[in-house]
Amino acid sequence: MASHRLPAGLRAPFEGRTWRELGYVLTGFPLSVLYFCLAVSLVSAGAGLLVTFLGIPVLAGALAMCRGFGAVERARARGMLGLDVAAPEPVRGKTGGPLSWMGATLKSGASWRHLLYALLHFPWAVFTFSVAVALWSWGWSLFTYPLWQWVLPMYAGQAGLQVYGDEAHSVHLDSSFEIAVTSLVGLVFVLVSPWILRGMVAVDRFMVAGLLGPSRLASRVSELESDRGVVVDTAAADLRRIERDLHDGAQARLVALAMDLGLAKEKLAGDPLAAAVMVDEAHGEVKLALQELRDLARGIHPAVLTDRGLDAALSALAARSTVPVSVEVDLPRRPAAAIEGIAYFTVSELLQNVSKHSRARRAWVDVWRSEGRLMLQVRDDGVGGADPAAGSGLAGLTERLDAVDGVLAVDSPAGGPTTVTAEIPWRA
């Protein structure tokens, strides 16, 4: 821990990160020479043979080889730089045969990006290797000059490092002052070298992430597939909830109501008063069943939201909340029905969390449009401590919003207050 009290500039030459980055640069040079030579040779041969059928398999094999180089580089970046880059989408032929595979390889943008990396990284690796070796060798040799200066007069026959020399005279660094200045110059090199190295390695990071990873389109497709899975799971969960509520609530009441009315019908002739009491009880059951059906329908999609929009729907939602809620909606026009539904259920979920967990005295709901986003903000003066990572309802809400390219931001320090802001893409 004592070393961490040193400034970063003094710590950098001795940190493991610096030596790993130096190792990355030093090992990158011979590998880059290998990549460049093989890539240029095989691609040139394949391009030259394209006049015959042999050029296609040679060129496809060269691109596949470059993808193998990319796997090595991603592993080096992961181990030495801590940069985790996902592998690009694999090459898949339509039929699975060799011709199909060659066609898919030649059409793959990732394969050509790997070839571009093999070509571009070679001159950059030469430059970084030269700079790194020069800086580190000169820096540490000059810095440690007082320790090995005695070798020169004893074994080289000169007083010290020669700065200048011709037939008439020469200048050597042999006095105490000159040795001290040389060591200080070396110290400057030693302290500056890690930062120059990090700047050069940043370019390597950019090249590996930009050329050897999946394309933006492939990443977007993967993200959309994941979001589609979340939407499907959410819809299935909602259907199960509706089925459970119908089965355990309104359906059970209607079955009991039918039985009560059957009994009342049997008693109508023999005991009219008892039948009247049973009919009155059945009337109460009908009211409860209707109320449960209304609540269920409101949970699916409230009629007031369809008829009058977010302002009226959120005001009705706030009126049913156990915590006093102030609602302010400032929208130039109504968004699309799907966006209104997402916004409504987002606020509904957040207000339920306020009622159940926050111990708040008041809450506020603000809705407005900012450029191409519908903004929702729910604030309360409760105890705070809400954390989506804790596996609460906020985590599920985050996943639902993420499925439509939305964002949920939670600011809830211990002791409160809590502010939850949601962004949803605007569609009119």
C-alpha positions as CSV (number, residue, x, y, z in Angstrom):
1,M,0.0,0.0,0.0
2,A,2.9,2.4,0.6
3,S,3.7,2.4,-3.2
4,H,0.2,3.7,-3.9
5,R,1.0,6.8,-1.9
6,L,3.5,7.8,-4.6
7,P,2.3,10.0,-7.4
8,A,1.3,8.2,-10.6
9,G,4.2,9.7,-12.5
10,L,6.7,8.1,-10.1
11,R,4.8,4.8,-9.9
12,A,4.2,4.2,-13.6
13,P,7.7,2.8,-14.5
14,F,7.3,0.0,-11.8
15,E,3.7,-0.9,-12.3
16,G,2.7,-4.3,-13.7
17,R,0.6,-2.6,-16.4
18,T,3.6,-0.8,-17.8
19,W,5.6,-4.0,-18.1
20,R,2.7,-5.8,-19.6
21,E,2.2,-3.1,-22.2
22,L,6.0,-3.2,-23.0
23,G,5.7,-7.0,-23.4
24,Y,2.8,-6.5,-25.7
25,V,4.8,-4.1,-27.9
26,L,7.9,-6.3,-28.0
27,T,6.1,-9.5,-28.8
28,G,3.9,-7.7,-31.3
29,F,6.8,-6.8,-33.6
30,P,7.8,-10.4,-34.6
31,L,4.2,-11.5,-34.8
32,S,3.3,-8.5,-37.0
33,V,6.2,-9.4,-39.4
34,L,4.8,-12.9,-39.6
35,Y,1.2,-11.7,-40.2
36,F,2.3,-9.2,-42.9
37,C,4.5,-11.5,-44.8
38,L,2.0,-14.4,-44.9
39,A,-1.0,-12.2,-45.6
40,V,0.7,-10.3,-48.5
41,S,2.2,-13.5,-50.0
42,L,-1.0,-15.5,-49.9
43,V,-3.4,-12.7,-50.9
44,S,-1.1,-11.7,-53.8
45,A,-1.0,-15.3,-54.9
46,G,-4.7,-15.6,-54.6
47,A,-5.3,-12.4,-56.5
48,G,-2.9,-13.4,-59.2
49,L,-4.6,-16.8,-59.6
50,L,-8.1,-15.4,-59.9
51,V,-7.9,-15.8,-63.6
52,T,-8.1,-19.5,-62.8
53,F,-10.3,-21.3,-60.3
54,L,-7.3,-21.8,-58.0
55,G,-7.3,-18.2,-56.9
56,I,-10.6,-18.5,-55.0
57,P,-9.6,-21.2,-52.5
58,V,-6.1,-19.6,-52.0
59,L,-7.7,-16.2,-51.3
60,A,-10.4,-17.7,-49.0
61,G,-7.6,-19.6,-47.2
62,A,-5.6,-16.4,-46.8
63,L,-8.6,-14.7,-45.2
64,A,-9.3,-17.6,-42.9
65,M,-5.6,-17.5,-41.9
66,C,-6.0,-13.8,-41.1
67,R,-9.0,-14.6,-38.9
68,G,-6.7,-17.0,-37.0
69,F,-4.2,-14.1,-36.6
70,G,-7.1,-12.1,-35.2
71,A,-7.8,-14.8,-32.6
72,V,-4.2,-14.6,-31.5
73,E,-4.3,-10.8,-31.2
74,R,-7.5,-10.8,-29.3
75,A,-5.9,-13.3,-26.8
76,R,-2.8,-11.1,-26.5
77,A,-4.9,-8.0,-25.9
78,R,-7.0,-9.8,-23.3
79,G,-4.0,-11.2,-21.4
80,M,-1.6,-8.2,-21.6
81,L,-3.9,-5.2,-22.0
82,G,-7.0,-6.3,-20.2
83,L,-9.0,-5.6,-23.4
84,D,-11.8,-8.2,-23.9
85,V,-12.9,-8.1,-27.5
86,A,-15.6,-10.5,-28.6
87,A,-14.9,-12.7,-31.6
88,P,-16.6,-11.7,-34.8
89,E,-19.5,-13.6,-36.2
90,P,-18.4,-17.0,-37.6
91,V,-18.4,-17.8,-41.3
92,R,-21.3,-19.9,-42.2
93,G,-22.0,-21.2,-45.7
94,K,-25.6,-21.7,-46.9
95,T,-25.1,-25.4,-47.8
96,G,-22.1,-26.3,-45.6
97,G,-20.0,-27.4,-48.5
98,P,-16.5,-26.1,-49.3
99,L,-17.7,-23.9,-52.1
100,S,-20.3,-22.4,-49.9
101,W,-17.7,-21.8,-47.1
102,M,-15.3,-20.1,-49.6
103,G,-18.1,-17.8,-50.8
104,A,-19.1,-16.9,-47.3
105,T,-15.5,-16.2,-46.3
106,L,-15.0,-13.9,-49.3
107,K,-18.2,-12.1,-48.6
108,S,-17.5,-11.7,-44.9
109,G,-16.6,-8.1,-43.9
110,A,-14.9,-9.4,-40.7
111,S,-12.5,-11.5,-42.8
112,W,-11.4,-8.4,-44.8
113,R,-11.1,-6.4,-41.6
114,H,-8.7,-9.0,-40.3
115,L,-6.6,-8.7,-43.5
116,L,-6.6,-5.0,-43.1
117,Y,-5.3,-5.4,-39.6
118,A,-2.5,-7.6,-40.7
119,L,-1.5,-5.0,-43.3
120,L,-1.8,-1.9,-41.1
121,H,-0.4,-3.3,-37.9
122,F,3.0,-4.0,-39.5
123,P,4.2,-0.4,-40.0
124,W,2.7,0.6,-36.6
125,A,4.4,-2.4,-34.9
126,V,7.8,-1.4,-36.4
127,F,7.3,2.2,-35.1
128,T,6.2,1.3,-31.6
129,F,8.9,-1.4,-31.3
130,S,11.6,1.0,-32.3
131,V,10.4,3.8,-30.0
132,A,9.8,1.5,-27.0
133,V,13.2,-0.2,-27.3
134,A,15.0,3.2,-27.8
135,L,13.2,4.9,-24.9
136,W,13.6,2.0,-22.4
137,S,17.2,1.1,-23.3
138,W,18.4,4.7,-23.2
139,G,16.4,5.6,-20.2
140,W,17.5,2.8,-17.9
141,S,21.1,2.8,-19.2
142,L,21.5,6.5,-18.5
143,F,19.6,6.3,-15.2
144,T,21.9,3.6,-13.9
145,Y,25.0,5.1,-15.5
146,P,26.6,5.8,-12.0
147,L,26.4,2.0,-11.3
148,W,28.2,0.8,-14.4
149,Q,30.4,3.8,-15.4
150,W,33.4,2.1,-13.9
151,V,33.2,-0.6,-16.7
152,L,34.3,1.9,-19.4
153,P,37.8,2.9,-18.0
154,M,38.5,-0.7,-16.8
155,Y,37.5,-2.7,-19.9
156,A,36.9,-0.2,-22.8
157,G,39.9,2.0,-22.3
158,Q,37.9,5.3,-22.1
159,A,37.1,7.6,-19.2
160,G,33.3,7.4,-19.7
161,L,30.6,7.7,-22.3
162,Q,31.9,9.5,-25.3
163,V,29.7,12.5,-26.2
164,Y,31.9,13.9,-28.9
165,G,35.2,12.9,-30.5
166,D,37.4,13.5,-33.5
167,E,41.1,13.2,-34.3
168,A,42.0,16.2,-32.2
169,H,40.1,15.7,-29.0
170,S,37.0,14.0,-27.4
171,V,34.5,14.6,-24.7
172,H,33.6,12.0,-22.1
173,L,31.1,12.0,-19.3
174,D,33.5,11.2,-16.5
175,S,33.2,13.9,-13.8
176,S,30.9,13.5,-10.8
177,F,28.7,16.4,-12.1
178,E,28.5,14.9,-15.6
179,I,27.6,11.5,-14.2
180,A,24.9,13.0,-12.0
181,V,23.4,15.0,-14.9
182,T,23.4,11.9,-17.1
183,S,21.6,9.9,-14.4
184,L,19.0,12.7,-14.1
185,V,18.4,12.8,-17.9
186,G,18.0,9.0,-17.8
187,L,15.4,9.4,-14.9
188,V,13.4,11.8,-17.1
189,F,13.4,9.2,-19.9
190,V,12.4,6.5,-17.4
191,L,9.5,8.5,-16.0
192,V,8.2,9.7,-19.5
193,S,8.5,6.3,-21.3
194,P,5.5,4.6,-19.6
195,W,3.2,7.5,-20.7
196,I,4.5,7.4,-24.3
197,L,4.0,3.7,-24.3
198,R,0.4,4.0,-23.0
199,G,-0.3,6.4,-25.8
200,M,1.0,4.0,-28.4
201,V,-0.8,1.1,-26.9
202,A,-4.0,3.1,-27.0
203,V,-3.8,3.0,-30.8
204,D,-3.3,-0.8,-30.6
205,R,-6.5,-1.0,-28.4
206,F,-8.4,1.0,-31.0
207,M,-7.2,-1.2,-33.9
208,V,-8.0,-4.5,-32.1
209,A,-11.4,-3.3,-31.0
210,G,-12.3,-1.7,-34.4
211,L,-10.9,-4.3,-36.8
212,L,-10.9,-7.7,-34.9
213,G,-14.2,-7.5,-33.1
214,P,-17.8,-8.0,-34.4
215,S,-19.2,-5.4,-36.8
216,R,-21.6,-2.8,-35.5
217,L,-24.4,-4.5,-37.5
218,A,-23.7,-7.9,-36.0
219,S,-23.5,-6.4,-32.5
220,R,-26.8,-4.7,-33.1
221,V,-28.4,-7.9,-34.4
222,S,-27.2,-9.8,-31.4
223,E,-28.6,-7.0,-29.1
224,L,-32.0,-7.0,-30.9
225,E,-32.1,-10.8,-30.6
226,S,-31.5,-10.5,-26.9
227,D,-34.1,-7.7,-26.6
228,R,-36.6,-9.8,-28.5
229,G,-36.1,-12.7,-26.0
230,V,-36.8,-10.3,-23.1
231,V,-39.9,-9.0,-24.9
232,V,-41.2,-12.6,-25.5
233,D,-40.4,-13.6,-21.9
234,T,-42.2,-10.5,-20.6
235,A,-45.2,-11.1,-22.7
236,A,-45.4,-14.7,-21.6
237,A,-45.1,-13.6,-17.9
238,D,-47.9,-11.1,-18.5
239,L,-50.2,-13.7,-20.0
240,R,-49.5,-16.1,-17.1
241,R,-50.3,-13.3,-14.7
242,I,-53.6,-12.5,-16.5
243,E,-54.5,-16.1,-16.6
244,R,-53.7,-16.5,-12.9
245,D,-55.7,-13.4,-11.9
246,L,-58.7,-14.6,-14.0
247,H,-58.6,-18.1,-12.6
248,D,-58.0,-17.1,-8.9
249,G,-60.2,-14.0,-8.9
250,A,-63.1,-13.2,-11.3
251,Q,-63.5,-16.8,-12.5
252,A,-63.7,-18.2,-9.0
253,R,-66.3,-15.5,-8.0
254,L,-68.4,-16.2,-11.1
255,V,-68.4,-20.0,-10.4
256,A,-69.5,-19.2,-6.8
257,L,-72.1,-16.8,-8.1
258,A,-73.5,-19.5,-10.5
259,M,-73.8,-21.9,-7.6
260,D,-75.5,-19.4,-5.3
261,L,-78.0,-18.5,-8.0
262,G,-78.7,-22.2,-8.5
263,L,-79.4,-22.6,-4.9
264,A,-81.5,-19.5,-4.8
265,K,-83.6,-20.8,-7.7
266,E,-84.3,-24.0,-5.9
267,K,-85.4,-22.2,-2.7
268,L,-87.5,-19.6,-4.6
269,A,-90.7,-21.6,-4.4
270,G,-90.3,-23.0,-0.9
271,D,-88.5,-20.2,1.0
272,P,-88.7,-16.9,-0.8
273,L,-87.0,-15.0,2.0
274,A,-83.9,-17.2,2.0
275,A,-83.8,-17.0,-1.8
276,A,-83.9,-13.2,-1.6
277,V,-81.0,-13.2,0.8
278,M,-79.0,-15.5,-1.5
279,V,-79.8,-13.3,-4.5
280,D,-78.7,-10.2,-2.5
281,E,-75.4,-11.9,-1.7
282,A,-75.0,-12.9,-5.3
283,H,-75.5,-9.3,-6.3
284,G,-72.6,-8.3,-4.0
285,E,-70.5,-11.1,-5.6
286,V,-71.3,-9.7,-9.1
287,K,-70.1,-6.2,-8.0
288,L,-66.9,-7.6,-6.7
289,A,-66.3,-9.7,-9.8
290,L,-67.0,-6.6,-12.0
291,Q,-64.5,-4.6,-10.0
292,E,-61.8,-7.3,-10.3
293,L,-62.5,-7.5,-14.1
294,R,-62.1,-3.7,-14.3
295,D,-58.9,-3.8,-12.4
296,L,-57.6,-6.5,-14.6
297,A,-58.6,-4.7,-17.8
298,R,-56.9,-1.5,-16.4
299,G,-53.8,-3.5,-15.8
300,I,-53.8,-4.7,-19.4
301,H,-54.4,-1.3,-21.0
302,P,-56.5,1.3,-19.3
303,A,-59.3,2.8,-21.3
304,V,-58.6,6.3,-20.1
305,L,-55.1,6.0,-21.6
306,T,-56.5,5.2,-25.1
307,D,-59.2,7.8,-24.9
308,R,-57.5,10.8,-23.2
309,G,-53.7,10.1,-23.2
310,L,-50.9,10.0,-20.7
311,D,-52.0,13.1,-18.7
312,A,-55.4,11.8,-17.7
313,A,-54.2,8.2,-17.3
314,L,-51.3,9.2,-15.0
315,S,-53.6,11.5,-13.0
316,A,-56.0,8.6,-12.5
317,L,-53.1,6.4,-11.5
318,A,-51.9,9.0,-9.0
319,A,-55.4,9.2,-7.5
320,R,-55.3,5.5,-6.7
321,S,-51.9,5.7,-5.1
322,T,-51.6,5.3,-1.3
323,V,-49.0,8.2,-1.4
324,P,-50.0,11.7,-2.5
325,V,-48.6,12.2,-6.0
326,S,-48.3,15.3,-8.1
327,V,-48.4,14.8,-11.9
328,E,-47.1,17.2,-14.5
329,V,-47.2,16.2,-18.2
330,D,-45.8,18.6,-20.8
331,L,-46.0,17.0,-24.2
332,P,-46.6,18.8,-27.5
333,R,-48.7,15.9,-28.8
334,R,-49.5,12.3,-28.0
335,P,-46.8,9.7,-28.8
336,A,-47.6,6.4,-30.5
337,A,-49.9,4.1,-28.6
338,A,-47.1,1.6,-27.9
339,I,-44.9,4.3,-26.4
340,E,-47.8,5.6,-24.3
341,G,-48.4,2.1,-22.9
342,I,-44.7,1.6,-22.0
343,A,-44.6,5.0,-20.3
344,Y,-47.8,4.3,-18.4
345,F,-46.7,1.0,-17.1
346,T,-43.3,2.3,-16.2
347,V,-44.8,5.0,-14.0
348,S,-47.2,2.5,-12.6
349,E,-44.4,0.2,-11.6
350,L,-42.4,3.0,-10.1
351,L,-45.4,4.3,-8.1
352,Q,-46.0,0.8,-6.8
353,N,-42.4,0.7,-5.6
354,V,-42.9,4.1,-3.9
355,S,-46.1,2.8,-2.1
356,K,-44.5,-0.5,-1.0
357,H,-40.9,0.3,-0.1
358,S,-40.1,4.0,0.1
359,R,-42.0,5.1,3.2
360,A,-42.4,8.4,1.4
361,R,-44.9,11.2,2.3
362,R,-45.1,12.6,-1.2
363,A,-44.1,11.7,-4.7
364,W,-43.9,13.7,-8.0
365,V,-44.3,12.5,-11.6
366,D,-42.9,14.6,-14.5
367,V,-43.3,13.8,-18.2
368,W,-41.8,15.8,-21.0
369,R,-40.2,15.4,-24.4
370,S,-36.5,16.1,-25.0
371,E,-35.5,16.0,-28.7
372,G,-36.2,12.4,-29.8
373,R,-36.8,10.9,-26.3
374,L,-39.8,10.7,-24.0
375,M,-38.6,11.5,-20.5
376,L,-40.3,10.2,-17.4
377,Q,-39.2,11.1,-13.9
378,V,-40.6,9.8,-10.6
379,R,-39.3,11.4,-7.4
380,D,-40.2,10.7,-3.7
381,D,-39.0,11.9,-0.3
382,G,-38.7,8.4,1.1
383,V,-35.8,6.5,2.7
384,G,-33.9,5.8,-0.5
385,G,-31.6,2.8,-1.0
386,A,-33.3,1.6,-4.2
387,D,-30.9,-0.5,-6.2
388,P,-31.7,-2.2,-9.6
389,A,-28.7,-4.6,-9.1
390,A,-30.4,-6.0,-6.0
391,G,-32.8,-8.0,-8.1
392,S,-35.9,-5.9,-7.3
393,G,-38.7,-4.8,-9.7
394,L,-36.3,-2.1,-11.0
395,A,-34.2,-4.8,-12.6
396,G,-37.1,-6.1,-14.6
397,L,-38.2,-2.6,-15.5
398,T,-34.6,-1.9,-16.7
399,E,-34.8,-5.0,-19.0
400,R,-38.2,-4.0,-20.4
401,L,-37.0,-0.5,-21.2
402,D,-33.8,-1.9,-22.7
403,A,-35.8,-4.0,-25.0
404,V,-37.2,-0.8,-26.7
405,D,-33.8,1.1,-26.6
406,G,-34.9,2.8,-23.4
407,V,-32.8,3.7,-20.4
408,L,-33.5,3.7,-16.7
409,A,-31.4,5.8,-14.3
410,V,-31.8,5.4,-10.5
411,D,-30.4,8.0,-8.0
412,S,-31.4,6.7,-4.6
413,P,-28.8,7.4,-1.8
414,A,-29.4,5.9,1.6
415,G,-31.7,8.2,3.5
416,G,-33.3,9.5,0.3
417,P,-34.6,11.2,-1.7
418,T,-35.1,8.8,-4.7
419,T,-35.2,10.0,-8.3
420,V,-35.8,7.5,-11.1
421,T,-35.5,8.8,-14.7
422,A,-36.6,6.8,-17.7
423,E,-35.9,7.6,-21.3
424,I,-38.0,6.0,-24.1
425,P,-37.6,6.6,-27.8
426,W,-40.3,9.0,-29.1
427,R,-42.5,8.0,-31.9
428,A,-45.5,10.1,-32.8
